[in-house]
Amino acid sequence: MALQAITWSLLLALYSSGVWYSLHKFSDTPYYLAISERIAHGEWPYINFPFEYPPLTLLFVGLSPSLGSVASYDRWFAAEMIVICMASAAVVALIAARVWSGLGRPLGAAAGFAAAVIAAGAISLNRFDPAVGLVVALSVLALVCRRFTLAGVAVGLGFALKLVPIVLLPLVLVLAAKRSPVLRAAVATGLAASIPFLPFLLRSSGAFTGTLQGQTARGLQIETVAATPYLAWKAISHGANVALVSPIGSPAISAPGTIILARLAPLIVLGLLVIVYAGIWRTRAHLRANAEWVAPAALAAMLAFMCGNKVLSPQHVLWVLPLVALCLAARHPNHRAVGVLMLAAIALTQVEFPGLYSGVVALESVPLLVIVARNILLLAAFVLVVVSLWGLPPTRQREERGPALRSS
């Protein structure tokens, strides 16, 4: 908590000084305030007006007190996100204390999380994605404590918050090992994931149709890993065929082949997840017996989605801040290297957004090369953590019959 207090004092002092960029530059809080006001007037998201996020998001962005102005809402929302980041820091420290004996590595993990928050910058204060990071951290805490049903609940709530944490469900089931805890974890995930959607579906069976159509219709976002070759081509050789489809919001890149890449994105994500989980299944006995490997395995699954998807918004790096902190404190040198690569990628994300974002939408060379460097670091971290998983000794039948992580 002391580290977090120091971190936020430094960040708030930096952004209020005007040295870097303003605290709420390119903020989403005006959109959140508009949602909150419509709910206060009795309107239903998804039914009376479109809303692009899953329903549990409303707990963080749409149920605020009556504040009256964007400035008041900004202060309220920033305070909420600081509390969530502090809760994530506490969970990271608890995970580290559970995994490693002594005080050194838990303190290292707490310091690593503070460093990751500083690397991410002000975006932690004007997006709700720190809540996704907290859910991911809670799922890892439940796994290292061998509470597989609770881990399933956390993953399900993550799905109802921003869908993506569902990629951790196979990890929960693999670590649960035996039939009874596997079934309990799966049922817990299904219930936690579906219940937040029910009030809206009961009111209108087509409540989420518009949201799904809006997400599937998106093109290849300019900041995605798949767009990296186009950005390098534009920055280095001024490729004339590279343009933006929509320069506002999440701009999509237009160039030969980008439509095909956008359509293939779900298959690319699936393929990367298959690689990750094939490695996890191959070495499942080692993962069940060594809690230190839970966070890197979870990071591999999250990076598979981030690197393969057709959307990679700057705030998405906030999902993995707890996992990065745990990798930075790890014993395994490859895990520490992954943590360093991710910390650098997160810092470059802040440089790109919001620092150089005006240049990004103008397709200027330097901002585009910053995105290229960030994406190379993300890919390098993904490859390194997957290679580490595949480098573990394979599980043999006699090992699987031995003691596994106990269920809740």
C-alpha positions as CSV (number, residue, x, y, z in Angstrom):
1,M,0.0,0.0,0.0
2,A,2.9,2.3,0.7
3,L,4.4,1.6,-2.7
4,Q,1.1,2.3,-4.3
5,A,0.7,5.6,-2.4
6,I,4.1,6.7,-3.6
7,T,3.3,5.6,-7.1
8,W,0.1,7.5,-7.4
9,S,1.6,10.6,-5.7
10,L,4.4,10.6,-8.3
11,L,2.0,10.1,-11.3
12,L,-0.5,12.7,-10.2
13,A,2.3,15.2,-9.6
14,L,3.8,14.4,-13.0
15,Y,0.6,14.8,-14.9
16,S,-0.5,18.0,-13.1
17,S,2.9,19.6,-13.8
18,G,2.2,19.6,-17.6
19,V,5.6,18.1,-18.4
20,W,4.3,15.0,-20.3
21,Y,0.6,15.1,-21.2
22,S,-2.6,16.0,-19.4
23,L,-4.1,13.5,-17.0
24,H,-7.3,13.1,-19.0
25,K,-6.0,13.4,-22.6
26,F,-8.0,11.1,-24.9
27,S,-10.1,9.9,-21.9
28,D,-13.1,7.7,-22.1
29,T,-14.7,9.2,-19.0
30,P,-17.1,11.6,-20.9
31,Y,-18.5,8.5,-22.6
32,Y,-18.8,6.7,-19.2
33,L,-20.6,9.8,-17.7
34,A,-23.1,9.8,-20.6
35,I,-23.9,6.2,-19.9
36,S,-24.3,6.9,-16.2
37,E,-26.7,9.8,-16.9
38,R,-28.9,7.7,-19.2
39,I,-29.1,4.9,-16.6
40,A,-30.0,7.6,-14.0
41,H,-32.9,8.6,-16.2
42,G,-34.3,5.0,-16.2
43,E,-32.9,3.9,-19.6
44,W,-31.6,0.3,-20.0
45,P,-28.2,-0.3,-21.7
46,Y,-28.4,-2.6,-24.8
47,I,-32.1,-2.1,-25.0
48,N,-32.8,1.7,-25.0
49,F,-29.3,2.7,-26.1
50,P,-26.2,0.9,-27.4
51,F,-23.4,-0.1,-25.0
52,E,-20.3,-1.8,-26.3
53,Y,-19.1,-3.6,-23.1
54,P,-20.5,-6.6,-21.1
55,P,-22.9,-5.8,-18.3
56,L,-20.6,-6.1,-15.3
57,T,-18.8,-3.1,-16.6
58,L,-21.7,-1.0,-15.5
59,L,-20.7,-1.5,-11.9
60,F,-17.6,0.6,-12.6
61,V,-18.7,3.1,-15.2
62,G,-22.5,3.4,-15.1
63,L,-23.6,3.5,-11.5
64,S,-21.8,6.6,-10.3
65,P,-23.3,9.1,-7.9
66,S,-24.9,12.2,-9.5
67,L,-21.9,14.3,-10.2
68,G,-23.1,16.9,-12.7
69,S,-19.9,17.6,-14.6
70,V,-17.1,15.7,-16.5
71,A,-14.5,17.1,-14.1
72,S,-16.4,15.8,-11.1
73,Y,-16.9,12.4,-12.7
74,D,-13.2,12.3,-13.7
75,R,-12.2,12.7,-10.0
76,W,-14.6,10.1,-8.8
77,F,-13.6,7.6,-11.5
78,A,-9.9,8.2,-11.0
79,A,-10.3,7.6,-7.3
80,E,-12.2,4.3,-8.0
81,M,-9.4,3.1,-10.3
82,I,-6.7,4.0,-7.8
83,V,-8.5,1.8,-5.2
84,I,-8.8,-1.0,-7.7
85,C,-5.1,-0.8,-8.5
86,M,-4.3,-0.8,-4.8
87,A,-6.5,-3.9,-4.4
88,S,-4.6,-5.6,-7.3
89,A,-1.3,-4.7,-5.6
90,A,-2.5,-6.4,-2.4
91,V,-3.6,-9.5,-4.4
92,V,-0.2,-9.6,-6.2
93,A,1.6,-9.5,-2.8
94,L,-0.6,-12.3,-1.4
95,I,0.1,-14.5,-4.5
96,A,3.8,-13.9,-4.1
97,A,3.7,-14.7,-0.4
98,R,1.9,-17.9,-1.2
99,V,4.3,-18.9,-3.9
100,W,7.6,-17.9,-2.4
101,S,8.9,-18.1,1.2
102,G,10.5,-15.1,2.8
103,L,9.9,-11.4,2.3
104,G,12.1,-10.6,-0.7
105,R,10.1,-11.8,-3.7
106,P,6.7,-10.6,-2.3
107,L,8.2,-7.2,-1.9
108,G,9.7,-7.5,-5.4
109,A,6.3,-8.4,-6.8
110,A,4.8,-5.4,-5.1
111,A,7.6,-3.2,-6.5
112,G,7.1,-4.8,-9.9
113,F,3.4,-3.9,-9.9
114,A,4.2,-0.3,-8.9
115,A,6.7,-0.1,-11.8
116,A,4.1,-1.6,-14.2
117,V,1.5,1.0,-13.1
118,I,4.0,3.8,-13.7
119,A,4.9,2.3,-17.1
120,A,1.2,2.3,-18.0
121,G,0.6,5.9,-16.8
122,A,-2.6,7.9,-16.7
123,I,-4.6,5.5,-18.8
124,S,-5.1,3.5,-15.6
125,L,-7.2,6.4,-14.3
126,N,-9.5,7.0,-17.2
127,R,-10.3,3.4,-18.4
128,F,-12.1,0.7,-16.4
129,D,-9.6,-2.0,-17.5
130,P,-7.7,-2.1,-14.1
131,A,-10.8,-4.0,-12.9
132,V,-10.0,-6.7,-15.5
133,G,-6.5,-6.9,-14.1
134,L,-7.9,-7.3,-10.6
135,V,-10.1,-10.2,-11.8
136,V,-7.2,-11.9,-13.5
137,A,-5.1,-11.5,-10.3
138,L,-7.9,-13.0,-8.2
139,S,-8.2,-16.0,-10.5
140,V,-4.4,-16.6,-10.1
141,L,-4.6,-16.2,-6.3
142,A,-7.4,-18.8,-6.2
143,L,-5.3,-21.2,-8.4
144,V,-2.2,-20.9,-6.3
145,C,-4.4,-21.4,-3.2
146,R,-5.9,-24.5,-4.9
147,R,-9.4,-23.1,-4.7
148,F,-10.6,-24.1,-8.2
149,T,-14.2,-23.3,-7.8
150,L,-13.3,-19.7,-6.7
151,A,-11.0,-19.5,-9.7
152,G,-13.9,-20.5,-11.9
153,V,-16.0,-17.8,-10.4
154,A,-13.3,-15.2,-11.0
155,V,-12.9,-16.2,-14.6
156,G,-16.7,-16.1,-15.1
157,L,-16.9,-12.7,-13.6
158,G,-14.1,-11.6,-15.9
159,F,-16.1,-12.8,-18.9
160,A,-19.1,-10.7,-17.7
161,L,-16.7,-7.8,-17.3
162,K,-14.7,-7.9,-20.6
163,L,-15.0,-11.4,-22.1
164,V,-11.3,-11.9,-22.5
165,P,-10.5,-13.6,-19.1
166,I,-12.4,-16.6,-20.3
167,V,-9.2,-17.7,-22.0
168,L,-8.0,-18.7,-18.5
169,L,-10.7,-21.3,-18.1
170,P,-8.7,-24.2,-19.6
171,L,-5.9,-23.4,-17.3
172,V,-8.3,-23.7,-14.3
173,L,-9.6,-27.0,-15.5
174,V,-6.1,-28.4,-16.2
175,L,-4.9,-27.5,-12.8
176,A,-8.0,-28.8,-11.1
177,A,-7.1,-32.2,-12.6
178,K,-9.8,-34.5,-11.1
179,R,-13.3,-34.9,-12.4
180,S,-15.2,-33.4,-9.4
181,P,-13.2,-30.2,-9.0
182,V,-13.2,-29.8,-12.8
183,L,-17.0,-30.0,-12.9
184,R,-17.4,-27.6,-10.0
185,A,-15.0,-25.1,-11.6
186,A,-16.8,-25.3,-14.9
187,V,-20.3,-24.9,-13.4
188,A,-19.0,-21.9,-11.3
189,T,-17.6,-20.3,-14.4
190,G,-20.8,-20.7,-16.3
191,L,-23.0,-19.3,-13.6
192,A,-20.7,-16.3,-12.8
193,A,-20.4,-15.6,-16.6
194,S,-24.1,-15.8,-17.4
195,I,-26.0,-14.4,-14.4
196,P,-25.0,-10.7,-15.1
197,F,-26.5,-11.0,-18.6
198,L,-29.8,-12.4,-17.5
199,P,-31.6,-9.1,-16.4
200,F,-31.1,-7.7,-19.9
201,L,-32.0,-10.9,-21.8
202,L,-35.2,-11.3,-19.7
203,R,-36.2,-7.8,-20.6
204,S,-35.3,-8.3,-24.3
205,S,-34.1,-11.4,-26.0
206,G,-32.2,-9.4,-28.6
207,A,-30.5,-7.1,-26.1
208,F,-27.0,-7.9,-27.1
209,T,-27.5,-8.3,-30.8
210,G,-26.3,-4.8,-31.7
211,T,-23.2,-5.1,-29.4
212,L,-22.2,-8.4,-31.1
213,Q,-22.7,-6.9,-34.6
214,G,-20.7,-3.9,-33.7
215,Q,-17.7,-5.9,-32.4
216,T,-17.7,-8.4,-35.3
217,A,-17.9,-5.5,-37.9
218,R,-14.7,-3.9,-36.7
219,G,-11.7,-3.8,-39.0
220,L,-8.0,-4.4,-38.3
221,Q,-7.1,-1.8,-35.6
222,I,-4.0,0.2,-36.3
223,E,-2.2,-0.8,-33.1
224,T,-2.6,-4.6,-33.5
225,V,0.3,-7.0,-33.9
226,A,-1.1,-8.1,-37.3
227,A,-0.9,-4.5,-38.5
228,T,2.8,-4.2,-37.6
229,P,4.2,-5.0,-41.1
230,Y,1.9,-2.3,-42.6
231,L,3.0,0.3,-40.1
232,A,6.7,-0.5,-40.7
233,W,6.1,-0.2,-44.4
234,K,4.3,3.1,-44.0
235,A,6.9,4.5,-41.7
236,I,10.0,3.4,-43.6
237,S,9.0,3.6,-47.2
238,H,5.8,5.8,-47.0
239,G,3.6,3.0,-48.4
240,A,0.9,4.9,-50.3
241,N,-1.7,2.1,-49.9
242,V,-1.8,2.3,-46.1
243,A,-4.6,4.5,-44.8
244,L,-7.1,4.8,-41.9
245,V,-10.7,3.8,-42.3
246,S,-11.9,5.8,-39.2
247,P,-9.5,8.2,-37.6
248,I,-11.8,8.6,-34.5
249,G,-12.1,6.1,-31.6
250,S,-10.3,2.9,-32.5
251,P,-9.1,3.5,-36.1
252,A,-8.8,0.6,-38.4
253,I,-6.1,0.3,-41.0
254,S,-6.8,0.0,-44.7
255,A,-4.3,-1.8,-46.9
256,P,-4.1,-4.8,-49.2
257,G,-4.9,-7.9,-47.1
258,T,-6.2,-6.2,-44.0
259,I,-9.8,-7.3,-44.5
260,I,-8.7,-10.9,-44.7
261,L,-6.5,-10.5,-41.6
262,A,-9.4,-9.1,-39.7
263,R,-11.6,-12.0,-40.7
264,L,-8.9,-14.5,-39.8
265,A,-8.3,-13.0,-36.4
266,P,-10.5,-15.4,-34.4
267,L,-8.7,-18.4,-36.0
268,I,-5.3,-16.8,-35.3
269,V,-6.3,-16.3,-31.6
270,L,-7.5,-19.9,-31.5
271,G,-4.3,-21.2,-33.1
272,L,-2.1,-19.3,-30.6
273,L,-4.2,-20.6,-27.7
274,V,-3.9,-24.1,-28.9
275,I,-0.1,-23.7,-28.9
276,V,-0.2,-22.4,-25.4
277,Y,-2.5,-25.0,-24.0
278,A,-0.8,-27.9,-25.8
279,G,2.3,-26.8,-23.9
280,I,0.4,-26.5,-20.6
281,W,-1.3,-29.9,-21.1
282,R,2.1,-31.5,-22.0
283,T,3.7,-30.3,-18.8
284,R,0.6,-30.3,-16.6
285,A,2.1,-32.3,-13.7
286,H,4.9,-29.7,-13.4
287,L,2.4,-26.9,-13.4
288,R,0.3,-28.6,-10.8
289,A,3.3,-29.1,-8.5
290,N,4.9,-25.7,-9.0
291,A,2.7,-22.7,-8.2
292,E,5.3,-20.3,-9.6
293,W,4.4,-21.4,-13.1
294,V,0.7,-20.4,-12.8
295,A,1.2,-16.7,-13.5
296,P,3.5,-17.2,-16.6
297,A,1.0,-19.8,-17.9
298,A,-1.9,-17.3,-17.4
299,L,0.2,-14.6,-19.1
300,A,0.8,-16.9,-22.1
301,A,-2.9,-17.3,-22.6
302,M,-3.7,-13.6,-22.2
303,L,-0.9,-12.7,-24.7
304,A,-2.2,-15.3,-27.2
305,F,-5.4,-13.3,-27.3
306,M,-3.7,-9.9,-27.3
307,C,-1.2,-10.8,-30.1
308,G,-3.7,-12.5,-32.3
309,N,-6.8,-10.4,-32.0
310,K,-7.9,-7.7,-34.5
311,V,-8.2,-5.2,-31.7
312,L,-5.4,-4.2,-29.4
313,S,-6.3,-1.0,-27.6
314,P,-3.7,0.7,-25.3
315,Q,-5.8,-0.1,-22.2
316,H,-5.5,-3.8,-22.9
317,V,-2.1,-3.9,-21.4
318,L,-3.7,-3.1,-18.0
319,W,-5.2,-6.6,-18.0
320,V,-1.8,-8.2,-17.4
321,L,-0.1,-5.8,-15.0
322,P,-0.4,-8.3,-12.0
323,L,1.0,-11.1,-14.1
324,V,3.9,-8.9,-15.3
325,A,4.7,-8.0,-11.7
326,L,4.8,-11.7,-10.7
327,C,7.1,-12.5,-13.6
328,L,9.5,-9.8,-12.6
329,A,9.8,-11.3,-9.1
330,A,10.1,-14.9,-10.3
331,R,13.1,-17.3,-9.8
332,H,13.2,-18.5,-13.4
333,P,15.4,-16.2,-15.5
334,N,13.1,-16.6,-18.5
335,H,10.1,-15.4,-16.5
336,R,12.1,-12.3,-15.3
337,A,13.1,-11.7,-18.9
338,V,9.4,-11.9,-19.9
339,G,8.6,-9.4,-17.2
340,V,11.2,-7.0,-18.4
341,L,10.0,-7.3,-22.0
342,M,6.4,-6.7,-21.0
343,L,7.4,-3.7,-18.8
344,A,9.1,-2.1,-21.8
345,A,6.1,-2.9,-24.0
346,I,3.8,-1.3,-21.5
347,A,6.0,1.8,-21.3
348,L,6.0,2.1,-25.1
349,T,2.3,1.9,-25.1
350,Q,2.1,5.0,-22.9
351,V,4.5,6.8,-25.3
352,E,2.3,5.8,-28.2
353,F,-1.0,6.5,-26.3
354,P,-1.7,9.1,-25.4
355,G,1.7,10.7,-25.8
356,L,2.1,10.5,-29.6
357,Y,-1.5,9.5,-30.6
358,S,-2.1,12.5,-32.7
359,G,0.8,11.5,-34.8
360,V,-0.5,7.9,-34.9
361,V,-3.8,8.9,-36.5
362,A,-1.8,11.2,-38.9
363,L,0.3,8.1,-39.9
364,E,3.6,9.9,-38.9
365,S,6.7,7.7,-39.0
366,V,8.0,8.1,-35.5
367,P,4.7,7.2,-33.7
368,L,4.2,4.3,-36.1
369,L,7.7,2.9,-35.3
370,V,6.9,3.2,-31.6
371,I,3.9,0.9,-32.1
372,V,6.1,-1.5,-34.2
373,A,8.7,-1.7,-31.4
374,R,5.9,-2.3,-28.8
375,N,4.4,-5.1,-30.9
376,I,7.8,-6.7,-31.4
377,L,8.3,-6.7,-27.6
378,L,4.8,-8.2,-27.1
379,L,5.6,-11.0,-29.6
380,A,9.0,-11.6,-28.0
381,A,7.4,-11.9,-24.6
382,F,4.8,-14.3,-25.9
383,V,7.4,-16.5,-27.7
384,L,9.7,-16.6,-24.7
385,V,7.0,-17.6,-22.2
386,V,5.6,-20.3,-24.6
387,V,9.2,-21.6,-25.1
388,S,9.6,-21.8,-21.3
389,L,6.4,-23.8,-21.0
390,W,7.4,-26.2,-23.8
391,G,10.8,-26.6,-22.3
392,L,9.5,-28.2,-19.2
393,P,9.7,-32.0,-18.9
394,P,6.6,-33.8,-20.3
395,T,4.1,-35.4,-18.0
396,R,4.3,-39.1,-17.7
397,Q,1.4,-41.4,-16.6
398,R,3.0,-42.2,-13.2
399,E,3.5,-38.5,-12.5
400,E,-0.2,-37.7,-13.2
401,R,-1.2,-40.4,-10.7
402,G,0.8,-38.6,-8.1
403,P,-0.5,-35.7,-5.9
404,A,-2.0,-32.8,-7.7
405,L,-3.3,-29.4,-6.5
406,R,-6.1,-30.0,-4.1
407,S,-9.5,-28.7,-4.9
408,S,-11.7,-26.3,-2.9
